[in-house]
Amino acid sequence: MPELPEVETVVRSIAPHVLGQTIRHASVSSRRVTRGDFRRTAKRLTGATIRRIHRRGKQIYFELDRGVLYVHLGMTGKLLWNAAPGKFARAVLEFDSGTLIYDDVRQFGRFEYFDELPDFFTRAGPDALAIDFAEFFTRLKRHKGHIKPLLLNQSFIAGVGNIYADESLFAAGVHPRARASRLSKKRAEDLHRTIVAVLQLAIDHRGSSISDYVDAQGERGNFQGQHHVYGRAGQPCTRCGQAIRRIVLGQRGTHYCPRCQRT
């Protein structure tokens, strides 16, 4: 699933093409991706002008001159600029300058029009790049469970998924099974700082292309070449040489170094 760095990269790669542009024609075709009346969705989008594009965590919304277009990429969703519509194109927006396609093989994403911003967008936790340490620490102390599943909880902080939780915990030297509420203020500060640093570095490298992710031009990210633990089970730790371990925690595969990360 695209996480914060991938979604931010997609937004940045789309914005120059569509900001200030008017949608000349809209079409949607997936009941799983676009819920409700297709005709109303297409009618409300057609003729609307895009004023701004916002990202919160893994969610995107296009602020229009009437209403909003909400997009969540789900597991395999892509927003592609001027690509040829394939068999997995679930929505198409046509502009004078080109075409924006929402492509989604598994159809776990969303592409929906709302008259106003839906509640579920704002119910997500604070964006992982925007939350300050004081709020992060306060939220941390409310949870007695393991830190790794907590970082994946989008109501705790929004935008961190499996890749960047593993990489951030490694960078901070925190074991994925560490109890969140028991982290000292110093270790919590280290974790907060490394989450921001890892996410920002991943954005600088245009995200991690593990399977389906590409930006709006169809180009892959390259941060996957800098992963220290994620997807490296059995390989030597880049710091100490110990074999990276993989466990299942909170029903998610979790990678860590047993020597560098302590509980």
C-alpha positions in Angstrom: 0.0 0.0 0.0 1.4 3.5 -0.8 2.3 5.2 2.4 2.9 8.9 3.1 6.1 9.4 1.0 4.5 7.7 -2.0 1.2 9.7 -1.7 3.1 12.9 -1.3 5.2 12.1 -4.4 2.0 11.4 -6.4 0.5 14.8 -5.2 3.6 16.7 -6.1 3.8 15.0 -9.6 0.1 15.8 -10.3 -0.2 19.3 -9.0 1.6 21.2 -11.8 -0.7 19.7 -14.4 -4.1 20.2 -12.8 -4.0 23.1 -10.4 -6.3 25.8 -11.8 -7.5 23.6 -14.5 -11.2 22.8 -15.3 -12.4 19.2 -15.7 -13.9 19.1 -19.2 -15.3 15.6 -18.9 -15.4 13.0 -16.1 -16.2 9.3 -16.1 -16.2 6.6 -13.4 -16.7 2.8 -13.8 -16.2 0.9 -10.6 -18.9 0.4 -7.9 -16.2 -0.6 -5.4 -14.0 2.5 -6.0 -16.8 5.1 -6.6 -19.8 4.5 -4.5 -23.2 6.1 -5.1 -24.7 7.4 -8.4 -22.2 7.4 -11.3 -24.2 9.9 -13.2 -24.2 12.4 -10.3 -20.5 12.0 -9.7 -19.6 12.6 -13.3 -22.0 15.5 -13.6 -20.6 17.2 -10.5 -17.0 16.7 -11.5 -17.5 17.9 -15.1 -17.0 21.6 -15.3 -15.4 21.9 -11.8 -12.1 23.7 -11.4 -9.3 22.3 -9.2 -8.2 25.0 -6.7 -5.9 23.0 -4.4 -4.7 19.5 -3.6 -4.3 18.4 0.0 -2.8 15.3 1.5 -3.3 14.0 5.1 -1.5 10.8 5.9 -2.3 8.5 2.9 -5.5 10.4 1.9 -5.8 13.0 -0.9 -8.5 15.4 -1.6 -8.9 17.8 -4.5 -10.5 21.1 -3.4 -12.8 22.1 -6.2 -14.7 25.4 -6.8 -17.7 23.2 -5.9 -17.2 20.3 -3.5 -14.3 18.0 -3.2 -12.8 14.9 -5.0 -11.6 12.4 -2.4 -8.9 9.8 -3.4 -7.4 7.0 -1.5 -5.0 4.8 -3.4 -5.7 1.7 -1.3 -3.4 -1.2 -2.1 -2.8 -0.8 -5.9 -4.3 2.5 -6.9 -2.4 4.9 -9.2 -3.1 8.4 -10.4 -1.5 8.7 -13.9 -1.1 11.8 -16.0 -1.6 11.4 -19.8 -1.3 7.6 -19.7 -3.4 5.4 -22.1 -6.4 4.1 -20.2 -6.0 0.4 -19.6 -8.5 -2.3 -18.5 -8.0 -1.3 -14.8 -8.8 2.4 -15.4 -11.6 3.1 -12.9 -12.0 6.9 -13.4 -10.9 9.4 -16.1 -10.8 13.2 -15.8 -10.2 15.0 -19.0 -8.7 18.5 -19.1 -7.7 20.8 -21.9 -4.0 20.0 -21.1 -4.3 16.3 -20.7 -6.0 13.4 -18.9 -5.8 12.1 -15.3 -6.5 8.4 -14.8 -7.3 6.6 -11.6 -6.0 3.0 -12.2 -6.6 0.3 -9.6 -6.2 -3.5 -10.1 -7.6 -4.7 -6.8 -10.2 -1.8 -6.4 -9.5 -1.3 -2.7 -9.0 2.5 -3.2 -11.6 5.3 -3.5 -12.3 8.0 -6.0 -15.4 9.9 -4.9 -17.1 13.3 -5.1 -18.5 15.0 -2.0 -20.3 18.3 -1.7 -18.1 19.0 1.4 -15.1 17.4 3.0 -16.2 14.0 4.5 -15.8 13.5 8.2 -13.6 10.4 7.8 -10.9 12.6 6.2 -10.6 14.8 9.4 -11.1 11.8 11.8 -7.7 10.5 10.9 -4.9 11.2 13.3 -2.5 14.1 12.9 -0.3 13.8 9.8 3.0 12.1 10.7 5.0 15.0 9.2 3.0 17.7 11.1 2.6 16.3 14.6 5.0 17.9 17.2 6.8 15.9 19.8 4.6 17.1 22.7 1.4 15.7 21.1 3.2 12.6 19.9 4.4 11.8 23.4 1.0 12.5 25.0 -0.6 10.1 22.5 2.1 7.5 23.1 1.5 7.4 26.8 -2.2 6.5 26.3 -1.4 3.2 24.7 0.0 0.1 26.5 0.3 -2.1 23.5 3.3 -2.8 21.2 4.8 0.2 19.4 4.8 -1.3 15.9 1.0 -1.9 15.6 0.4 1.5 17.2 2.4 3.2 14.5 0.2 1.5 11.8 -2.9 2.8 13.5 -4.0 5.8 11.3 -6.0 7.3 14.2 -2.8 7.5 16.2 -0.7 9.2 13.5 -1.6 9.3 9.8 0.7 8.2 7.0 3.0 5.5 8.5 2.6 2.0 7.1 4.5 -1.2 7.3 7.6 -0.1 5.4 8.2 3.2 7.3 7.2 1.8 10.7 9.9 -0.9 10.4 12.5 1.6 9.0 11.8 4.2 11.7 11.9 1.7 14.6 15.3 0.5 13.3 16.6 4.0 12.9 15.5 4.8 16.5 16.8 1.5 17.9 13.4 0.6 19.3 12.2 -3.1 19.2 8.8 -3.5 17.5 7.5 -5.3 20.6 8.4 -2.4 23.0 5.4 -1.2 25.0 4.4 2.3 23.8 3.5 3.8 27.1 6.8 2.5 28.7 9.1 4.4 26.2 11.1 7.0 28.1 10.9 10.6 26.9 14.4 10.4 25.4 13.6 7.3 23.4 10.2 8.7 22.4 12.0 11.9 21.2 14.4 9.7 19.2 11.5 7.8 17.6 9.6 11.0 16.7 12.6 12.5 15.2 13.5 9.4 13.1 9.9 9.0 11.9 10.0 12.5 10.4 13.6 12.0 9.1 12.8 8.7 7.4 9.6 9.9 5.8 11.3 13.1 4.5 14.3 11.1 3.1 11.8 8.7 1.4 10.0 11.7 -0.1 13.4 13.0 -1.4 13.8 9.7 -3.1 10.3 9.7 -4.5 9.1 6.8 -2.3 9.6 3.0 -2.3 8.5 1.0 -5.3 8.1 -2.5 -3.9 5.4 -3.7 -6.2 2.8 -1.5 -7.9 3.7 2.0 -6.8 4.6 4.6 -9.5 4.2 8.4 -9.6 1.9 10.3 -12.0 4.4 9.9 -14.8 4.6 6.2 -14.3 8.1 6.4 -12.8 9.2 4.2 -9.9 10.6 5.6 -6.6 14.1 4.5 -5.5 14.0 4.5 -1.7 13.7 0.8 -1.6 17.4 0.6 -2.2 18.0 2.3 1.1 15.8 0.0 3.3 17.8 -1.3 6.3 15.3 -3.9 7.6 12.1 -4.0 5.6 12.0 -7.0 3.2 15.5 -8.0 4.3 14.8 -11.0 6.5 17.9 -13.3 6.8 20.2 -10.6 5.4 22.9 -9.0 7.5 22.1 -5.8 9.4 23.7 -2.8 7.7 25.0 -1.7 11.1 26.1 -4.8 13.1 25.9 -7.7 10.6 23.4 -9.7 12.6 20.7 -11.4 10.5 17.5 -9.4 10.1 14.5 -11.2 11.6 10.9 -11.3 10.4 8.0 -11.9 12.8 4.3 -11.4 12.6 3.0 -8.7 15.0 -0.5 -7.4 14.9 -1.1 -9.6 11.8 1.6 -7.7 9.9 5.0 -8.9 8.8 7.6 -7.0 10.9 11.4 -6.8 10.2 14.0 -5.8 12.8 17.6 -6.3 14.0 17.7 -8.3 17.2 21.0 -6.7 18.2 20.4 -3.0 17.3 16.8 -2.8 18.5 16.0 -3.3 22.1 12.7 -3.5 24.0 
